[in-house]
Amino acid sequence: MTVQRAFAISLKIPDNAAYTALVALRKLGVHAERVERSEIWFFDDKDDVEGLKAKIETDETIFNPNKHRLAMLDEAAPRAGEVWIEPLTVPSIKAPFAIAWRLLDGKGEPVSRRELDRAIERLLCNPAIERAITAPHASRDISTASE
C-alpha cells in the first residue's frame, strides 16, 4: 500500500531568511521571538519509511547533509504557530509543496493564532500569488482588503 508522507527539510545552519523575516515581523508589530523556516515535501513511501528517508537524503537536488535536517511530519498539516505558504501556480520544476514558517514566543511555545494571522497578513503571504494553509487542516485565502 502506498502512503503519502509529508517531510520538512530545514537548515541546521543559521537561516538568514528566517532571521530577516523575524526582524521584519517585529517591526510590523508581530510578537514573536523566533522564526523557523522549512520546505514541505510530499513523497509516496510504499510502506518503506526508512528507505524513503534514505532516498531523500541522497537526492542532492533537495538535500545536503552538511546543511539540512530532515523530519517526517506526524500529519500532513501545519503545526500550531505554523503556516504553509503554497504557490497558487504549479511550478514547472522540482519544487517543494510549500514553505513552512513557524513562529515561537519567548518561552519557545507556538505563537497564538491571532499573532500567526497578523504575520500572514502583514508579511508571509502575498495573496496575489500564494495561499496560506494553517492548522487545523484549514486553508485561508487572505483578502486584499486588509492591505
C-alpha positions as CSV (number, residue, x, y, z in Angstrom):
1,M,0.0,0.0,0.0
2,T,1.3,3.4,-0.9
3,V,1.0,6.2,1.7
4,Q,1.8,9.8,1.1
5,R,4.1,11.3,3.7
6,A,5.0,14.9,4.5
7,F,8.6,15.8,5.2
8,A,10.1,19.1,6.3
9,I,13.6,20.0,5.2
10,S,15.1,22.7,7.3
11,L,18.5,24.3,7.7
12,K,20.8,23.2,10.6
13,I,23.0,26.2,9.9
14,P,21.8,29.8,10.7
15,D,18.9,30.7,8.4
16,N,19.3,34.3,7.2
17,A,15.8,34.3,5.6
18,A,14.1,33.3,8.9
19,Y,16.1,35.9,10.8
20,T,15.2,38.6,8.3
21,A,11.5,37.6,8.5
22,L,11.7,37.8,12.3
23,V,13.2,41.3,12.2
24,A,10.6,42.5,9.7
25,L,7.7,40.9,11.6
26,R,8.8,42.6,14.8
27,K,8.8,45.9,13.0
28,L,5.3,45.2,11.8
29,G,4.1,44.6,15.3
30,V,4.0,40.8,15.4
31,H,5.1,39.4,18.7
32,A,7.5,36.5,18.1
33,E,10.9,35.7,19.5
34,R,11.9,33.1,16.9
35,V,11.0,32.1,13.4
36,E,11.8,28.8,11.8
37,R,11.5,28.1,8.1
38,S,11.4,24.8,6.2
39,E,10.5,23.3,2.9
40,I,7.5,20.9,2.9
41,W,7.7,18.0,0.5
42,F,5.3,15.1,-0.1
43,F,6.5,11.6,-1.1
44,D,4.9,8.2,-1.5
45,D,6.6,5.7,0.8
46,K,5.2,2.3,-0.4
47,D,5.4,1.0,3.2
48,D,9.2,1.7,3.5
49,V,9.6,4.9,5.5
50,E,13.3,4.3,6.2
51,G,14.0,3.6,2.6
52,L,12.2,6.8,1.6
53,K,14.2,8.8,4.1
54,A,17.4,7.4,2.7
55,K,16.3,8.2,-0.8
56,I,15.5,11.8,0.1
57,E,18.8,12.2,2.0
58,T,20.7,11.1,-1.1
59,D,18.8,13.4,-3.5
60,E,21.4,16.2,-3.9
61,T,18.8,18.4,-5.7
62,I,16.8,18.9,-2.5
63,F,19.0,17.8,0.4
64,N,22.6,18.5,1.5
65,P,23.5,16.6,4.7
66,N,26.1,19.3,5.6
67,K,23.4,21.9,6.0
68,H,20.0,20.3,6.0
69,R,17.9,18.4,8.6
70,L,15.1,16.0,7.5
71,A,11.9,15.4,9.6
72,M,8.9,13.3,8.8
73,L,5.8,15.1,10.0
74,D,3.2,13.3,12.1
75,E,0.4,14.9,10.0
76,A,0.3,16.4,6.5
77,A,-0.8,19.7,8.1
78,P,0.8,22.7,9.7
79,R,1.5,22.6,13.4
80,A,0.4,25.1,16.0
81,G,2.1,28.5,15.3
82,E,2.9,27.4,11.7
83,V,1.7,28.4,8.3
84,W,2.5,26.7,5.0
85,I,2.7,29.2,2.1
86,E,1.8,27.4,-1.1
87,P,2.1,29.0,-4.6
88,L,-1.1,29.3,-6.5
89,T,0.5,28.1,-9.7
90,V,2.2,24.7,-10.0
91,P,6.0,25.2,-10.7
92,S,7.3,23.6,-13.8
93,I,10.5,22.4,-12.0
94,K,11.0,20.1,-9.0
95,A,10.0,22.3,-6.1
96,P,8.6,21.9,-2.5
97,F,4.9,21.8,-2.0
98,A,5.1,24.8,0.4
99,I,7.4,26.9,2.6
100,A,6.6,26.5,6.3
101,W,7.1,29.4,8.7
102,R,6.8,28.6,12.4
103,L,6.6,31.4,14.9
104,L,7.6,30.9,18.5
105,D,7.2,33.1,21.6
106,G,9.8,33.9,24.3
107,K,9.1,30.6,26.0
108,G,9.7,28.5,22.9
109,E,5.9,27.9,22.5
110,P,4.0,28.4,19.3
111,V,2.5,32.0,19.0
112,S,-1.2,32.5,19.2
113,R,-3.5,32.1,16.2
114,R,-4.0,35.9,16.3
115,E,-0.3,36.6,16.1
116,L,0.1,34.0,13.3
117,D,-2.7,35.6,11.3
118,R,-1.1,39.0,11.7
119,A,2.2,37.6,10.4
120,I,0.5,36.0,7.5
121,E,-1.4,39.2,6.5
122,R,1.5,41.6,7.1
123,L,4.4,39.7,5.5
124,L,4.4,36.0,5.0
125,C,1.8,35.6,2.3
126,N,1.2,37.5,-1.0
127,P,-2.4,36.6,-1.7
128,A,-2.0,37.5,-5.4
129,I,0.3,34.5,-5.9
130,E,0.2,32.4,-2.7
131,R,-2.2,30.7,-0.4
132,A,-1.8,30.4,3.4
133,I,-2.5,27.0,4.9
134,T,-2.9,26.9,8.7
135,A,-3.8,24.3,11.3
136,P,-6.1,22.5,12.0
137,H,-6.5,21.4,8.4
138,A,-7.8,24.8,7.4
139,S,-6.7,26.9,4.5
140,R,-7.4,30.5,4.2
141,D,-7.2,33.0,1.4
142,I,-6.1,36.4,2.6
143,S,-8.4,39.2,1.5
144,T,-6.6,42.0,-0.3
145,A,-9.0,44.4,1.6
146,S,-6.6,44.2,4.6
147,E,-3.7,45.6,2.6
